[in-house]
Amino acid sequence: MPGAHGAESPAAERPLGTHRAVRAAAPAAGHAITAAHLAAELLDRGGNGRPIDQTGAAAPLAGLAWSIARGLEAHLREHPTPVVATTLPNGPLHLAAVIGSWLSGAVVLAIGTGAGEAEIERCLGAVAPPVVVSGAEDVRFSKHFGSMIATEAGAIAVHRPPAIAGAPALPLGPKDALILSTSGSTAEPKFVVLTAAAIRHNIEQAGSYFDLGRRDRLLIFTPPHFALTFNQYLAAVFHGATPLCWPHGLRSPLSLAEFARCHEPSGIWANPTAYDMLIGALANPLVSIRFALLGGQPLGTRLFARLRGALPAARIVSAYGIT
């Protein structure tokens, strides 16, 4: 079946056989969309896109996502509502792992790449995911190693942590897609579950508000487990824009300022702390930015003045609570 832009749908080209992933191309009338439906729509609309990583290489998103979905199939078929914990740095593999997990019928739990042992145990204990997906070099989960999934953009590791006796089960349903750990306005860590319908609404409305399209290149440099990061990744794919993925917290051939100058992004979604870091690294204003969305923290007058100087052509929007 033709995709949104006249090309053959990647979802139609790469079925997963009898597995639960993408049993239908669209939800039945009167039913909410699932994560698998959202993943199929994302690939139908933007699967031919190529997110750009910190080396400047562009990776085909649809192929990466389906490779990961196939690799996860055997690990998930025994679980009625499985959870895949992802802890990958910003980049095409992170985005493809999220979409591939959804194609496999799983809910995604986001764990930060810098999470320590205590935070990891908190996440595993509260959610009890049967699978954790990490970078091939990530040693934090090495004692639970299960297998590797090879993709065109590199390999990722699949870990099988043991079930934790007495762990409270986080209630999940077929409409759920993403689990985030956030303190919100309470300063107390808590888990927030987002439905596929809520995510789709967010990225569709954001795209409409900022008139996102194929001409846009979105600079993504906030931690990969942030709600802002997910929204920006998925909105870019949904509206045909190009994600520019700078690996937060990892060594990179280019500094953030060099990466931005090289690829001339047109938009940014980030929290004020991240904008402060970016502005401090810039030697010259980023005149290519036409919109800047802030959230997660209040925007102070001092930072707003700095933003006006560093991003002179940008429409600045403070949304505060993004999750």
ROPAMAR-133149 format. One line per field, with one value per residue: residue number from 0; x, y, z of N, C-alpha, C in turn. Coordinates in steps of 0.2 Angstrom, whole numbers, plus 5000, padded with zeros to 4 digits. Layout:
N
nr NUM	...
n_xx X	...
n_yy Y	...
n_zz Z	...
ca_xx X	...
ca_yy Y	...
ca_zz Z	...
c_xx X	...
c_yy Y	...
c_zz Z	...
# end
This chain:
323
nr 0	1	2	3	4	5	6	7	8	9	10	11	12	13	14	15	16	17	18	19	20	21	22	23	24	25	26	27	28	29	30	31	32	33	34	35	36	37	38	39	40	41	42	43	44	45	46	47	48	49	50	51	52	53	54	55	56	57	58	59	60	61	62	63	64	65	66	67	68	69	70	71	72	73	74	75	76	77	78	79	80	81	82	83	84	85	86	87	88	89	90	91	92	93	94	95	96	97	98	99	100	101	102	103	104	105	106	107	108	109	110	111	112	113	114	115	116	117	118	119	120	121	122	123	124	125	126	127	128	129	130	131	132	133	134	135	136	137	138	139	140	141	142	143	144	145	146	147	148	149	150	151	152	153	154	155	156	157	158	159	160	161	162	163	164	165	166	167	168	169	170	171	172	173	174	175	176	177	178	179	180	181	182	183	184	185	186	187	188	189	190	191	192	193	194	195	196	197	198	199	200	201	202	203	204	205	206	207	208	209	210	211	212	213	214	215	216	217	218	219	220	221	222	223	224	225	226	227	228	229	230	231	232	233	234	235	236	237	238	239	240	241	242	243	244	245	246	247	248	249	250	251	252	253	254	255	256	257	258	259	260	261	262	263	264	265	266	267	268	269	270	271	272	273	274	275	276	277	278	279	280	281	282	283	284	285	286	287	288	289	290	291	292	293	294	295	296	297	298	299	300	301	302	303	304	305	306	307	308	309	310	311	312	313	314	315	316	317	318	319	320	321	322
n_xx 5004	5003	5013	5013	5019	5018	5027	5031	5025	5035	5031	5023	5031	5039	5034	5031	5027	5017	5018	5014	5016	5011	4998	4988	4986	4980	4971	4955	4939	4933	4942	4956	4973	4987	5004	5011	5003	5006	5020	5020	5014	5023	5034	5028	5026	5038	5049	5058	5067	5083	5090	5103	5119	5132	5143	5140	5135	5122	5108	5097	5081	5069	5074	5083	5074	5066	5075	5078	5066	5064	5074	5071	5059	5059	5063	5052	5040	5034	5027	5013	5010	5023	5038	5051	5066	5075	5091	5100	5112	5109	5104	5103	5101	5095	5083	5078	5077	5067	5056	5056	5054	5041	5035	5036	5026	5028	5029	5039	5052	5061	5077	5090	5106	5116	5112	5114	5118	5109	5098	5095	5091	5080	5071	5071	5065	5053	5046	5050	5055	5056	5066	5081	5088	5104	5118	5132	5144	5141	5143	5135	5125	5130	5130	5118	5118	5111	5110	5116	5110	5112	5114	5113	5118	5126	5129	5118	5115	5106	5098	5093	5087	5084	5068	5061	5058	5042	5041	5032	5019	5018	5004	4999	4992	4984	4984	4995	5012	5024	5035	5041	5052	5050	5051	5042	5032	5034	5046	5048	5053	5044	5034	5028	5016	5013	5001	4999	4991	4991	5004	5005	4995	5002	5014	5009	5001	5012	5019	5010	5009	5022	5024	5031	5041	5048	5059	5065	5077	5080	5088	5095	5099	5098	5096	5093	5082	5073	5057	5056	5065	5061	5049	5054	5061	5051	5042	5049	5051	5038	5033	5042	5054	5072	5081	5094	5106	5115	5126	5122	5132	5142	5158	5162	5166	5164	5161	5146	5143	5150	5144	5131	5134	5139	5128	5117	5104	5086	5077	5074	5071	5071	5077	5078	5091	5099	5098	5105	5118	5121	5121	5131	5142	5142	5151	5146	5130	5116	5109	5101	5091	5074	5063	5062	5059	5055	5055	5051	5057	5056	5057	5069	5071	5084	5090	5081	5084	5097	5094	5088	5098	5107	5099	5093	5084	5074	5058	5052	5046	5039	5035	5034	5028	5031	5029
n_yy 4994	5011	5023	5038	5048	5043	5033	5015	5008	5006	4998	4989	4982	4975	4964	4956	4942	4930	4936	4947	4960	4975	4970	4975	4988	5000	5006	4998	5005	5016	5012	5015	5020	5009	5006	4999	5003	5016	5016	5010	5020	5030	5025	5024	5037	5043	5034	5033	5042	5049	5049	5060	5057	5060	5059	5063	5054	5046	5036	5024	5024	5016	5003	5000	5000	4989	4979	4979	4976	4963	4956	4957	4949	4935	4937	4942	4936	4928	4936	4944	4958	4966	4974	4984	4990	5004	5011	5019	5030	5047	5046	5038	5024	5024	5030	5021	5009	5012	5014	5001	4993	4996	4991	4978	4976	4980	4990	5005	5008	5021	5023	5033	5036	5039	5034	5027	5013	5012	5020	5012	5000	5004	5007	4994	4987	4993	4992	4980	4975	4963	4964	4973	4985	4990	5000	4992	4993	4996	4993	4992	4983	4970	4958	4953	4949	4944	4943	4949	4962	4965	4979	4990	5002	4999	4988	4983	4978	4965	4962	4951	4954	4946	4941	4951	4946	4949	4962	4976	4976	4988	4994	4991	4994	4990	5002	5009	5016	5022	5024	5035	5041	5054	5069	5079	5092	5089	5085	5072	5057	5048	5037	5039	5035	5036	5036	5029	5036	5049	5053	5053	5064	5074	5076	5078	5090	5099	5099	5105	5117	5123	5122	5111	5102	5094	5102	5105	5103	5096	5099	5088	5086	5084	5074	5056	5050	5060	5068	5078	5075	5063	5068	5077	5069	5060	5069	5074	5063	5060	5071	5072	5078	5080	5072	5078	5071	5073	5066	5066	5068	5059	5056	5065	5067	5080	5096	5101	5114	5115	5105	5110	5121	5115	5108	5116	5118	5120	5120	5118	5108	5109	5109	5123	5123	5115	5124	5134	5128	5126	5140	5145	5138	5143	5152	5161	5168	5157	5158	5150	5144	5144	5141	5139	5128	5127	5118	5109	5116	5132	5147	5160	5178	5182	5171	5171	5184	5180	5170	5177	5184	5174	5166	5174	5174	5166	5159	5160	5148	5145	5130	5124	5112	5097	5083
n_zz 5000	4996	5004	5015	5007	4994	4992	4993	5008	5022	5033	5027	5019	5027	5036	5052	5052	5061	5073	5086	5083	5074	5070	5063	5051	5054	5068	5073	5069	5082	5091	5102	5097	5096	5103	5093	5082	5081	5079	5066	5058	5060	5053	5040	5037	5039	5037	5027	5030	5036	5050	5057	5064	5076	5069	5057	5048	5040	5044	5038	5044	5044	5040	5051	5062	5059	5059	5073	5078	5074	5080	5093	5094	5098	5111	5117	5115	5125	5134	5138	5140	5136	5142	5136	5141	5137	5135	5127	5119	5112	5095	5079	5082	5095	5092	5083	5091	5100	5091	5085	5096	5099	5087	5090	5099	5112	5127	5130	5142	5148	5152	5159	5150	5159	5171	5187	5198	5208	5203	5192	5198	5204	5193	5187	5197	5199	5187	5181	5168	5155	5146	5142	5132	5127	5123	5114	5120	5133	5150	5161	5162	5159	5167	5164	5151	5135	5121	5105	5093	5077	5066	5053	5057	5067	5082	5095	5112	5120	5135	5148	5162	5178	5185	5198	5214	5221	5216	5213	5201	5188	5182	5166	5150	5133	5127	5131	5129	5132	5146	5158	5169	5181	5190	5190	5196	5209	5215	5219	5213	5201	5191	5175	5164	5147	5134	5117	5110	5116	5114	5100	5098	5104	5096	5083	5085	5089	5077	5069	5075	5074	5060	5055	5043	5028	5026	5038	5051	5066	5080	5092	5108	5121	5136	5132	5138	5142	5141	5132	5123	5117	5111	5102	5093	5088	5083	5073	5064	5061	5054	5043	5045	5048	5060	5070	5078	5093	5104	5120	5134	5130	5122	5107	5090	5086	5095	5103	5099	5087	5080	5078	5071	5059	5054	5053	5060	5061	5071	5089	5103	5120	5138	5149	5155	5146	5135	5140	5141	5128	5123	5130	5123	5110	5098	5089	5084	5081	5067	5059	5066	5067	5076	5094	5107	5124	5139	5154	5164	5172	5162	5164	5165	5162	5155	5144	5138	5134	5125	5115	5109	5105	5096	5085	5075	5080	5085	5101	5112	5128	5136	5148	5157	5150	5149
ca_xx 5000	5007	5014	5010	5022	5018	5032	5029	5025	5040	5028	5020	5037	5043	5029	5034	5024	5012	5019	5009	5018	5007	4993	4983	4990	4977	4966	4948	4935	4931	4947	4962	4979	4992	5011	5012	5000	5010	5026	5019	5012	5029	5038	5025	5027	5045	5053	5063	5071	5089	5093	5111	5122	5137	5149	5138	5133	5114	5106	5090	5077	5065	5078	5085	5068	5063	5080	5078	5060	5065	5079	5067	5053	5060	5063	5045	5033	5030	5025	5007	5011	5030	5041	5058	5069	5080	5096	5105	5113	5106	5107	5098	5099	5090	5076	5075	5075	5060	5051	5057	5051	5034	5033	5036	5021	5031	5029	5046	5054	5067	5082	5095	5112	5120	5109	5119	5116	5103	5092	5093	5088	5073	5067	5070	5061	5046	5043	5052	5055	5060	5072	5085	5092	5109	5124	5136	5149	5138	5144	5131	5120	5134	5129	5112	5118	5108	5112	5117	5106	5117	5110	5117	5121	5130	5126	5115	5115	5099	5099	5088	5087	5080	5062	5062	5052	5039	5041	5025	5018	5016	4998	4999	4987	4986	4985	5001	5017	5031	5036	5046	5053	5050	5049	5037	5032	5033	5052	5049	5053	5038	5034	5022	5014	5010	4998	5001	4986	4993	5011	5003	4992	5008	5019	5005	5000	5018	5021	5006	5011	5028	5024	5036	5041	5054	5064	5067	5082	5079	5094	5093	5105	5096	5097	5088	5076	5069	5051	5057	5069	5056	5044	5057	5063	5045	5039	5053	5049	5031	5032	5047	5060	5078	5084	5101	5107	5121	5126	5123	5136	5147	5163	5160	5171	5162	5157	5139	5143	5153	5139	5126	5136	5140	5122	5112	5097	5080	5073	5077	5066	5076	5075	5082	5098	5102	5099	5111	5124	5122	5123	5138	5147	5142	5155	5142	5123	5113	5104	5097	5085	5067	5059	5065	5054	5058	5050	5053	5059	5054	5062	5070	5072	5091	5091	5077	5088	5103	5091	5086	5104	5110	5095	5090	5078	5069	5052	5054	5040	5041	5029	5035	5027	5030	5027
ca_yy 5000	5017	5027	5045	5052	5040	5027	5009	5008	5002	4993	4984	4978	4971	4961	4951	4936	4929	4939	4952	4967	4978	4965	4979	4994	5005	5003	4997	5011	5017	5009	5019	5017	5006	5008	4996	5007	5023	5014	5009	5026	5034	5023	5025	5044	5046	5028	5034	5047	5046	5053	5061	5056	5064	5058	5066	5048	5046	5029	5023	5023	5010	4997	5000	4999	4983	4974	4978	4972	4956	4954	4957	4945	4929	4938	4945	4932	4925	4941	4947	4966	4966	4981	4985	4996	5007	5015	5021	5037	5050	5044	5033	5017	5025	5031	5015	5005	5014	5012	4994	4990	4997	4987	4971	4975	4982	4997	5007	5011	5025	5023	5037	5033	5040	5031	5023	5007	5013	5022	5006	4995	5007	5006	4987	4984	4995	4990	4973	4974	4957	4965	4979	4986	4995	5000	4986	4994	4998	4987	4992	4977	4965	4952	4951	4949	4939	4942	4956	4963	4968	4983	4994	5008	4996	4983	4984	4972	4964	4959	4948	4954	4941	4944	4953	4943	4954	4968	4978	4977	4994	4993	4993	4991	4989	5008	5012	5016	5025	5025	5040	5043	5061	5072	5084	5098	5086	5084	5065	5053	5044	5034	5042	5031	5039	5032	5030	5042	5055	5054	5055	5070	5079	5077	5081	5097	5102	5100	5110	5124	5125	5121	5106	5099	5091	5107	5106	5099	5097	5098	5084	5085	5083	5067	5053	5048	5066	5068	5083	5072	5059	5072	5080	5063	5057	5074	5075	5058	5061	5077	5071	5082	5077	5073	5079	5068	5074	5061	5069	5064	5055	5059	5066	5070	5087	5099	5103	5121	5113	5100	5114	5125	5111	5105	5122	5116	5125	5120	5115	5107	5107	5112	5129	5121	5113	5130	5138	5125	5128	5147	5146	5135	5146	5158	5166	5167	5152	5161	5145	5142	5147	5141	5136	5126	5126	5115	5106	5121	5139	5151	5166	5183	5182	5166	5174	5189	5177	5167	5182	5186	5168	5164	5180	5173	5161	5160	5156	5146	5141	5126	5122	5105	5094	5076
ca_zz 5000	4996	5010	5015	5001	4987	4991	4997	5015	5025	5037	5022	5016	5032	5041	5056	5052	5065	5079	5088	5080	5069	5067	5058	5049	5058	5073	5071	5071	5088	5096	5102	5093	5101	5101	5086	5076	5080	5075	5059	5055	5060	5047	5034	5035	5039	5037	5022	5032	5038	5056	5056	5070	5078	5064	5050	5044	5040	5044	5036	5050	5043	5041	5058	5067	5058	5061	5080	5080	5073	5085	5100	5094	5102	5119	5120	5113	5130	5138	5136	5139	5138	5142	5134	5144	5132	5138	5122	5118	5107	5089	5075	5086	5100	5089	5080	5096	5102	5086	5084	5102	5098	5082	5093	5104	5118	5130	5131	5148	5146	5157	5156	5149	5165	5177	5191	5200	5212	5198	5188	5202	5205	5187	5186	5202	5199	5181	5179	5161	5153	5141	5142	5126	5128	5118	5114	5125	5140	5154	5167	5162	5157	5170	5161	5144	5132	5114	5101	5087	5072	5062	5048	5061	5073	5086	5101	5116	5123	5141	5151	5169	5181	5188	5205	5218	5225	5213	5211	5194	5185	5178	5159	5145	5126	5124	5133	5124	5135	5153	5159	5176	5181	5197	5189	5201	5216	5217	5221	5207	5200	5184	5171	5158	5141	5129	5110	5107	5119	5110	5093	5098	5105	5090	5078	5087	5089	5070	5066	5078	5071	5053	5053	5037	5026	5026	5044	5054	5073	5084	5098	5112	5128	5138	5128	5142	5143	5137	5127	5118	5113	5107	5096	5089	5085	5079	5067	5060	5059	5049	5038	5046	5049	5067	5070	5085	5096	5109	5126	5139	5127	5118	5100	5085	5086	5100	5102	5095	5080	5077	5076	5065	5053	5051	5052	5062	5060	5077	5095	5109	5126	5144	5150	5157	5140	5131	5144	5139	5121	5121	5132	5119	5104	5097	5085	5084	5076	5063	5055	5070	5067	5083	5100	5112	5130	5144	5160	5169	5171	5158	5167	5160	5160	5149	5138	5134	5130	5119	5109	5106	5102	5091	5083	5070	5082	5088	5107	5116	5134	5137	5155	5158	5143	5150
c_xx 5004	5007	5012	5013	5023	5023	5029	5030	5031	5037	5025	5025	5040	5038	5033	5030	5018	5013	5015	5010	5014	5003	4989	4987	4987	4972	4959	4944	4932	4936	4953	4968	4983	4999	5013	5009	5004	5016	5025	5018	5019	5033	5035	5026	5034	5050	5059	5068	5078	5092	5101	5114	5128	5143	5147	5135	5125	5112	5099	5086	5073	5069	5081	5080	5066	5069	5080	5072	5060	5069	5076	5062	5054	5060	5056	5039	5030	5027	5019	5007	5019	5033	5049	5061	5075	5085	5102	5106	5110	5109	5102	5096	5095	5083	5073	5074	5069	5055	5051	5053	5043	5031	5032	5030	5023	5030	5037	5047	5060	5071	5088	5102	5117	5117	5114	5115	5109	5097	5090	5089	5080	5069	5066	5065	5054	5042	5044	5051	5059	5066	5075	5089	5097	5114	5128	5142	5147	5139	5140	5126	5123	5132	5122	5112	5115	5110	5114	5112	5111	5112	5115	5121	5125	5126	5123	5115	5108	5101	5093	5088	5082	5074	5064	5056	5049	5038	5034	5024	5015	5010	4999	4994	4989	4987	4992	5007	5024	5030	5042	5046	5054	5048	5043	5038	5033	5040	5053	5049	5047	5038	5027	5022	5011	5007	5000	4997	4989	5000	5009	5000	4998	5012	5015	5003	5006	5020	5017	5008	5017	5029	5030	5036	5048	5060	5068	5072	5082	5085	5092	5099	5104	5096	5091	5082	5072	5063	5052	5061	5065	5051	5047	5059	5057	5042	5043	5051	5042	5029	5038	5053	5066	5080	5091	5103	5114	5121	5127	5127	5141	5152	5160	5165	5170	5159	5150	5139	5145	5147	5133	5128	5137	5133	5116	5105	5092	5076	5076	5071	5071	5074	5080	5090	5102	5103	5105	5118	5126	5124	5130	5144	5147	5147	5151	5135	5121	5108	5099	5091	5079	5063	5063	5060	5057	5053	5054	5056	5057	5059	5062	5071	5079	5092	5087	5081	5094	5100	5090	5093	5107	5106	5091	5084	5072	5063	5052	5047	5042	5034	5029	5034	5026	5027	5019
c_yy 5006	5021	5034	5049	5048	5034	5021	5010	5004	4996	4988	4980	4973	4968	4956	4944	4936	4933	4945	4959	4969	4972	4969	4985	5000	5002	5003	5003	5011	5014	5014	5016	5014	5008	5005	5000	5013	5021	5013	5015	5030	5032	5024	5033	5046	5040	5029	5039	5044	5051	5054	5060	5061	5064	5061	5060	5048	5039	5029	5021	5017	5003	4995	4997	4991	4977	4973	4974	4965	4953	4953	4952	4939	4931	4940	4941	4929	4930	4945	4955	4967	4973	4980	4991	4998	5011	5016	5028	5040	5047	5039	5027	5018	5026	5025	5009	5006	5012	5004	4990	4990	4992	4980	4971	4977	4989	4998	5010	5015	5025	5028	5033	5034	5038	5026	5017	5007	5015	5016	5001	4997	5006	4999	4984	4987	4993	4983	4972	4967	4958	4972	4980	4992	4996	4994	4987	4996	4992	4987	4986	4971	4958	4949	4950	4943	4938	4949	4956	4967	4973	4987	5000	5005	4991	4985	4978	4972	4960	4957	4948	4949	4945	4945	4950	4949	4961	4970	4979	4984	4992	4996	4990	4992	4996	5012	5011	5017	5026	5029	5040	5050	5063	5077	5090	5095	5085	5077	5061	5048	5042	5037	5038	5035	5034	5033	5036	5049	5057	5057	5062	5076	5081	5080	5088	5101	5104	5105	5117	5127	5124	5116	5103	5096	5095	5107	5101	5101	5095	5095	5083	5085	5076	5062	5050	5054	5065	5073	5079	5067	5063	5075	5075	5061	5062	5075	5070	5058	5066	5077	5076	5078	5078	5073	5077	5069	5070	5065	5065	5059	5059	5059	5069	5078	5090	5100	5109	5119	5109	5105	5118	5122	5109	5110	5120	5122	5125	5116	5114	5105	5111	5118	5128	5119	5119	5134	5135	5127	5135	5148	5143	5139	5152	5164	5164	5161	5155	5157	5143	5147	5147	5137	5135	5125	5123	5111	5110	5128	5143	5158	5172	5184	5177	5169	5179	5185	5173	5171	5184	5180	5166	5169	5179	5168	5163	5156	5155	5142	5137	5123	5114	5101	5087	5076
c_zz 5000	5002	5009	5009	4995	4987	4995	5004	5018	5029	5033	5019	5021	5037	5045	5057	5056	5072	5080	5085	5074	5066	5062	5057	5052	5063	5070	5073	5078	5093	5096	5099	5099	5099	5094	5081	5075	5077	5068	5055	5055	5054	5041	5032	5035	5039	5032	5024	5035	5044	5055	5063	5071	5073	5057	5046	5045	5039	5042	5042	5049	5044	5048	5063	5065	5060	5069	5082	5079	5078	5092	5100	5098	5110	5122	5119	5119	5135	5135	5135	5141	5138	5140	5137	5139	5136	5133	5121	5113	5100	5085	5079	5091	5098	5086	5085	5099	5097	5085	5090	5101	5093	5085	5098	5111	5120	5131	5138	5146	5152	5155	5155	5155	5171	5181	5194	5204	5208	5194	5192	5203	5199	5186	5191	5202	5193	5179	5172	5159	5149	5142	5136	5128	5122	5119	5119	5132	5145	5160	5167	5159	5160	5168	5154	5141	5125	5111	5095	5083	5067	5057	5052	5067	5077	5092	5105	5119	5129	5144	5158	5172	5184	5195	5209	5222	5222	5211	5204	5192	5181	5171	5155	5138	5123	5126	5129	5127	5142	5154	5167	5177	5188	5196	5193	5208	5219	5220	5214	5207	5192	5181	5165	5153	5136	5122	5108	5110	5115	5103	5093	5099	5099	5084	5079	5087	5082	5067	5069	5075	5064	5051	5047	5035	5026	5032	5047	5061	5077	5091	5102	5119	5130	5134	5132	5144	5139	5131	5121	5114	5109	5101	5091	5085	5081	5072	5062	5057	5054	5044	5039	5048	5056	5067	5078	5088	5102	5116	5131	5136	5123	5110	5096	5085	5092	5098	5097	5088	5076	5074	5070	5059	5050	5050	5054	5062	5067	5083	5100	5115	5132	5145	5151	5151	5135	5134	5142	5132	5120	5124	5128	5112	5103	5093	5085	5079	5073	5059	5060	5070	5072	5088	5105	5118	5135	5149	5166	5168	5167	5162	5162	5158	5154	5143	5134	5131	5124	5113	5106	5102	5096	5089	5079	5073	5086	5095	5111	5122	5136	5144	5155	5152	5144	5150
# end
